[in-house]
Amino acid sequence: QRWNDAWNHFERALDAAPDYVRPLLGEAQVLEKTGRGAEAEGVYQRALRADPWSPDVHLNYGVWLAVQGGKEEARSMCEQGLRLAPGDRRFQRNLQRLRARM
């Protein structure tokens, strides 16, 4: 029920602003948590198209890619995010972890 409530909340927000990144990321996370990974990827891609300059999109999508086993894609996403937000330690940590696993 909690995931349904969250989904409905994000859907209402997207009805008002279809390209608003925050509810798109929320929807993607709900899809992840409910085992709908392929749909989550589509929403992450939609968020990236909506705001390709958003560090949060790069961070969340990069983490998702890494969990799915797409380490090269995740590394690329984190590097792009770091260029958008130089000095952001979240990207630096994720890149270190990815490089250690490659």
N, C-alpha and C positions, 0 to 999 in steps of 0.2 A: 504493500500500500504506500509506503514511504516513497518508493521510486516512482510510482504512478503520480503521486502528488507533486513530486519534483518535476516530472515530465510535463504535467499540466501547467505548472508555473512557467516553465521555459517556453512552452508553446504559446501561452498568452503573451509573453514578452515578444516572441518572434512574430506574432500576428500584428503587433503594433510597429515593430521595426525588424523586418525580415533579415537584414544583414548585420544586426547587432551581435558582436562577437561574444560577449559574456554569456548570453543564453545559448548560443551555438555550442560553446565549450561545455556548458552545463548539460546540454542534451547529449553530447558525445560521451561525457562521463557516465551519464545514466545508462546509455546504450552499452558501454563497456561493462559496467557493474551488473547488467542484466544479461550478459552473454551474447550481445549482438554486435560483435566486433566489426563485421563487414559494414554494417550501417554506421557504426561509430567513425570508421575511416571516411566514409562519405561526408559526414557532418564536419569532421576535421578539415577535409579538403574544401568544403563550402566556406568554413571560417577563414581559411587561408586565402581564398579568392575574395572574400568580403573585406579582409584587411591584411594584405601581405606584409604590412609593416608592424604588425602586432607582435611584440616579444612573447606575450602570453600564448598566442596561437602556436608559435614555433616551439615554445617550451612544452606545452601539453601534447602537441602532435608528435614532437620528437620523443617524448617519454613513451607515448603509445606505440610508436614505431619500434622502439627498442624492446619493449615488452613482447611485441609480435615477432621479434627476431630480425627485424630490418635494421641491423646495426649501421650499415653504410648510410642508409637514408636518414636514420636518427642522427648520426654524426653531422651530416650535411644540414639538417634542420637546426641542430644546436649551433653550428657555426654561423648560420644565417642569423639566428637569434642573437648571438653574441655581437655580430656586426651591428644589429639594430639597438642593442643595449650593452655597449661596451662596459666591462667591469661587473656585469651581473654575475654574481657568484653561482647562481643556480646553473647557468650554462657552463661555466667553468667546471663545476663539480660533475655535471653530466658528461661533459667531454672527457674528463679524466677517467670516469668509470667506463665509458664506451671504449676508449683507447686501451684500457687495461684488459678488456674482454676480447679485443680484436686480435 
